[in-house]
């Protein structure tokens, strides 16, 4: 079992920055993939960025050049640094971890970007 807890969301003006954190606990040694998703009202959940246990990173086109995913293995935490935020980035952001063929999700954190 893996537990994921997100934090760091909030209200920010367009052009501002936020850093989201996803703290993992439980059977973390088996996690081989972690990613950030977001879901805006009335829209499907979409993948924003992910990082593998081998360090491979990929971003959605909407995140490239503005968002950075990183991890701190000592703290069992994955981060999403979001810069140059836009109103269209407003969504609930979820952390997901894959372990032993199962997907685990956090509870989500709200990000609201005002224009």
Backbone bond lengths (Angstrom), bond angles and torsions (degrees), N, CA, C in turn:
res aa  C-N    CA-C-N  psi(-1)  N-CA   C-N-CA  omega(-1)  CA-C   N-CA-C  phi
1 X - - - 1.459 - - 1.522 109.83 -
2 X 1.315 114.21 142.60 1.458 122.31 178.42 1.521 108.17 -127.29
3 X 1.306 115.44 136.08 1.463 120.37 174.44 1.528 108.39 -116.13
4 X 1.324 114.95 136.85 1.457 121.53 -179.05 1.521 108.97 -125.98
5 X 1.308 115.82 132.87 1.462 121.08 179.47 1.520 109.05 -129.75
6 X 1.332 115.60 118.82 1.460 120.64 178.36 1.522 110.71 -91.67
7 X 1.313 114.77 155.01 1.455 121.76 173.26 1.513 108.39 -156.36
8 X 1.322 115.20 167.92 1.455 120.07 174.54 1.508 116.00 105.18
9 X 1.313 117.30 -3.97 1.455 118.87 178.03 1.520 111.10 -71.69
10 X 1.322 114.81 173.23 1.456 119.15 178.95 1.508 111.42 163.70
11 X 1.307 114.17 -167.36 1.463 122.43 179.54 1.516 109.19 -103.78
12 X 1.331 116.27 129.81 1.456 120.64 -178.91 1.521 108.42 -143.08
13 X 1.300 116.40 151.93 1.468 120.40 177.03 1.521 110.41 -79.70
14 X 1.297 115.28 155.04 1.459 120.31 177.10 1.527 109.46 -54.68
15 X 1.326 114.85 137.44 1.460 120.62 -176.60 1.515 113.79 92.08
16 X 1.311 116.23 -11.05 1.455 120.69 -179.07 1.517 113.11 -83.52
17 X 1.327 115.29 -174.39 1.458 121.80 -176.09 1.524 110.96 -132.89
18 X 1.311 114.31 152.60 1.453 122.33 171.37 1.515 108.89 -143.62
19 X 1.307 116.38 151.69 1.460 120.48 172.69 1.514 108.61 -121.65
20 X 1.304 114.95 119.85 1.459 121.15 176.54 1.517 109.83 -93.56
21 X 1.314 115.16 145.49 1.457 121.18 177.65 1.526 109.62 -123.12
22 X 1.310 115.32 145.91 1.462 121.94 175.71 1.523 107.14 -131.81
23 X 1.312 115.05 107.54 1.462 120.54 -179.09 1.520 109.51 -95.14
24 X 1.321 115.42 128.54 1.461 121.27 -178.17 1.521 110.40 -105.99
25 X 1.306 114.74 143.89 1.467 120.36 175.16 1.531 108.22 -144.07
26 X 1.299 115.53 166.95 1.459 120.09 -177.62 1.519 110.22 97.07
27 X 1.318 115.85 -135.65 1.471 121.48 -176.99 1.526 110.71 -83.24
28 X 1.312 115.05 59.35 1.465 119.76 -172.11 1.511 113.22 -69.81
29 X 1.327 117.26 -23.12 1.455 119.50 -177.05 1.516 110.93 -65.18
30 X 1.318 116.85 -21.22 1.462 121.16 -177.12 1.533 112.50 -91.61
31 X 1.310 117.75 -3.19 1.462 120.17 -179.27 1.525 109.33 -72.97
32 X 1.323 117.12 122.99 1.461 119.78 -178.44 1.533 112.71 -113.28
33 X 1.317 115.94 -1.94 1.474 119.81 -176.81 1.502 107.97 -157.86
34 X 1.320 116.91 135.74 1.458 120.11 174.15 1.513 108.87 -138.61
35 X 1.306 114.61 140.69 1.446 118.95 -177.33 1.518 112.41 -144.80
36 X 1.313 113.83 163.61 1.455 122.49 174.53 1.532 108.24 -112.59
37 X 1.318 114.39 130.84 1.458 122.26 174.31 1.522 108.14 -117.78
38 X 1.311 114.98 165.49 1.450 119.24 171.98 1.517 109.60 -143.48
39 X 1.320 114.49 153.22 1.452 120.28 178.23 1.518 109.26 -139.59
40 X 1.317 114.61 115.33 1.455 121.24 176.70 1.529 109.13 -89.62
41 X 1.320 117.80 157.20 1.472 120.53 -179.82 1.522 111.85 -55.33
42 X 1.321 115.70 129.02 1.448 120.95 178.08 1.510 115.33 77.64
43 X 1.326 116.69 4.77 1.460 120.02 -178.14 1.521 110.27 -121.01
44 X 1.325 114.86 162.18 1.461 120.10 177.19 1.522 110.64 -75.79
45 X 1.305 114.96 155.08 1.455 119.80 175.34 1.526 108.34 -68.95
46 X 1.326 115.85 136.06 1.460 119.85 -177.98 1.531 110.33 -129.40
47 X 1.322 113.46 148.99 1.458 120.44 178.54 1.522 109.26 -78.05
48 X 1.310 116.08 130.90 1.465 121.49 -179.70 1.527 110.83 -100.44
49 X 1.321 116.39 -46.97 1.465 121.03 -177.94 1.517 108.70 -162.74
50 X 1.331 115.52 154.47 1.460 118.56 174.71 1.510 110.77 -147.34
51 X 1.322 114.31 160.45 1.460 121.71 178.13 1.519 107.65 -139.60
52 X 1.316 116.63 136.36 1.457 120.40 179.92 1.522 110.59 -97.05
53 X 1.308 115.56 170.01 1.463 119.68 178.40 1.522 111.10 -64.30
54 X 1.323 116.58 -23.41 1.453 120.26 178.06 1.514 113.11 -86.68
55 X 1.330 116.01 -0.70 1.460 119.54 176.36 1.517 115.17 94.09
56 X 1.327 117.29 4.01 1.464 118.95 177.50 1.527 109.13 -72.75
57 X 1.320 115.48 137.33 1.463 122.31 -176.79 1.513 109.38 -127.98
58 X 1.313 115.21 142.32 1.456 119.77 174.81 1.519 109.15 -146.01
59 X 1.333 114.87 152.16 1.460 121.35 -177.43 1.519 110.84 -129.75
60 X 1.321 114.59 150.19 1.447 119.18 168.09 1.528 108.10 -68.18
61 X 1.318 116.05 154.60 1.460 119.53 -179.20 1.527 111.12 -57.11
62 X 1.318 117.03 -35.53 1.462 120.95 -177.99 1.521 112.54 -67.74
63 X 1.337 116.37 -19.10 1.464 120.83 -176.87 1.526 113.34 -101.27
64 X 1.306 116.96 -18.19 1.464 120.50 -175.61 1.522 110.97 -60.22
65 X 1.320 115.01 132.31 1.452 121.35 178.07 1.519 114.37 84.99
66 X 1.330 117.12 -11.94 1.470 120.34 -179.13 1.521 112.92 -119.94
67 X 1.324 116.43 -34.78 1.468 121.09 -176.55 1.522 109.68 -108.81
68 X 1.325 115.00 148.68 1.458 120.91 176.42 1.520 109.19 -134.93
69 X 1.326 115.57 125.10 1.467 120.40 175.41 1.518 108.41 -98.70
70 X 1.316 115.50 140.31 1.458 120.05 179.52 1.520 108.66 -151.26
71 X 1.306 115.46 171.32 1.466 119.03 -179.52 1.513 109.63 -142.07
72 X 1.312 114.39 151.45 1.451 122.56 173.79 1.522 105.93 -122.30
73 X 1.320 115.61 101.17 1.469 119.10 -175.28 1.526 111.59 -64.23
74 X 1.319 116.86 -32.20 1.463 119.66 -179.24 1.520 111.33 -66.08
75 X 1.322 116.27 -29.67 1.458 120.81 -179.72 1.521 112.55 -102.15
76 X 1.332 116.41 0.77 1.474 120.66 -178.99 1.525 110.92 53.20
77 X 1.300 115.08 43.70 1.462 120.71 -173.54 1.517 110.34 -132.39
78 X 1.326 114.84 139.21 1.451 121.85 172.82 1.525 107.92 -113.23
79 X 1.311 115.23 140.89 1.464 121.08 -176.59 1.525 110.56 -117.59
80 X 1.304 114.17 154.91 1.459 120.79 168.73 1.521 107.42 -130.87
81 X 1.310 114.83 105.46 1.466 120.93 175.69 1.517 107.97 -85.19
82 X 1.302 116.52 122.37 1.463 121.35 -177.28 1.521 109.24 -118.52
83 X 1.314 115.91 117.20 1.461 122.45 179.41 1.523 109.88 -115.35
84 X 1.321 114.73 164.46 1.471 120.74 178.03 1.522 110.86 49.90
85 X 1.290 115.74 48.12 1.461 120.41 -175.81 1.522 111.67 -65.62
86 X 1.324 114.20 146.40 1.452 122.21 -179.22 1.527 109.37 -120.96
87 X 1.323 117.58 157.28 1.472 119.08 177.25 1.529 112.75 -55.28
88 X 1.322 117.14 -32.45 1.463 120.16 179.97 1.522 113.16 -72.34
89 X 1.335 117.60 -5.69 1.464 121.08 173.40 1.521 111.46 -82.71
90 X 1.319 116.95 -7.30 1.459 121.00 179.33 1.520 110.78 -60.65
91 X 1.324 115.83 124.90 1.463 121.23 -176.28 1.524 108.84 -178.37
92 X 1.309 114.95 170.64 1.458 120.33 165.58 1.523 107.06 -89.33
93 X 1.309 115.64 127.29 1.463 121.57 -178.05 1.529 108.93 -102.01
94 X 1.321 114.54 130.42 1.466 121.93 -177.61 1.520 110.04 -118.92
95 X 1.295 114.11 143.07 1.457 121.55 172.93 1.524 107.50 -99.43
96 X 1.308 115.28 140.47 1.467 120.99 177.71 1.516 108.54 -132.11
97 X 1.331 115.28 138.84 1.457 121.09 174.93 1.518 110.09 -127.66
98 X 1.328 115.89 139.38 1.462 121.13 178.56 1.522 109.24 -106.51
99 X 1.313 115.30 131.26 1.458 120.56 -178.11 1.519 108.99 -149.76
100 X 1.340 115.41 124.84 1.467 121.02 177.20 1.531 111.85 50.56
101 X 1.302 115.73 42.27 1.455 120.67 176.09 1.510 115.52 79.04
102 X 1.307 117.32 4.38 1.460 120.37 179.04 1.517 109.51 -114.57
103 X 1.333 114.30 151.44 1.454 121.08 176.34 1.520 109.41 -106.10
104 X 1.307 115.16 132.91 1.456 121.45 177.73 1.526 108.29 -117.88
105 X 1.324 115.64 141.17 1.457 121.24 -177.29 1.522 110.77 -123.20
106 X 1.324 114.48 147.83 1.439 120.49 169.25 1.516 110.09 -83.74
107 X 1.321 115.20 -179.29 1.459 120.35 -175.51 1.519 112.71 -84.75
108 X 1.314 116.88 -13.81 1.452 121.89 178.68 1.516 112.51 95.56
109 X 1.324 115.26 153.18 1.454 121.88 176.23 1.529 107.94 -137.77
110 X 1.316 116.07 135.26 1.456 121.05 -174.71 1.519 110.72 -82.39
111 X 1.319 115.60 131.79 1.460 122.53 172.40 1.526 107.07 -119.26
112 X 1.312 115.47 124.04 1.458 120.91 178.84 1.525 108.60 -124.64
113 X 1.315 116.12 124.37 1.455 121.86 -179.39 1.526 107.69 -113.53
114 X 1.313 116.06 118.30 1.458 120.31 -179.47 1.520 110.57 -93.01
115 X 1.315 114.77 148.80 1.473 119.53 -178.09 1.521 111.27 -90.03
